[in-house]
């Protein structure tokens, strides 16, 4: 990525679900890289869970990936209105307060997409 984008390139890693070494590599070399997490965290392997917990609070995002990856097992199609459910699931898996996760993701979204 550094060869093609450079360290200053803002990056949103969509549907992230990888291991600790990947997280540390992205964080170390791309300071404007953010990790988008979906309801897929429900099915993460042990290695992916370690990666999820390694994502710094100042680099985390939540996303619905509509219409796929619904956080509600009773709803087959996802939609943006379920972003709160995704955030709740991600907070639970990371072992953090939902309010803290929401505050971090709002701030990170502002930085990544330059909303002020």
Rosetta blueprint (number, residue, H / E / L):
1 X L
2 X L
3 X L
4 X L
5 X L
6 X L
7 X L
8 X L
9 X L
10 X L
11 X E
12 X E
13 X E
14 X L
15 X L
16 X L
17 X L
18 X L
19 X L
20 X H
21 X H
22 X H
23 X H
24 X H
25 X H
26 X H
27 X H
28 X H
29 X H
30 X L
31 X L
32 X L
33 X E
34 X E
35 X E
36 X E
37 X E
38 X L
39 X H
40 X H
41 X H
42 X H
43 X H
44 X L
45 X L
46 X H
47 X H
48 X H
49 X H
50 X H
51 X H
52 X H
53 X H
54 X H
55 X L
56 X L
57 X H
58 X H
59 X H
60 X E
61 X E
62 X E
63 X L
64 X L
65 X L
66 X L
67 X L
68 X L
69 X L
70 X L
71 X L
72 X L
73 X L
74 X L
75 X L
76 X L
77 X L
78 X L
79 X L
80 X H
81 X H
82 X H
83 X H
84 X H
85 X H
86 X H
87 X H
88 X H
89 X H
90 X H
91 X H
92 X H
93 X H
94 X H
95 X L
96 X L
97 X L
98 X H
99 X H
100 X H
101 X H
102 X H
103 X H
104 X H
105 X H
106 X H
107 X H
108 X H
109 X H
110 X H
111 X H
112 X H
113 X H
114 X L
115 X L
116 X L
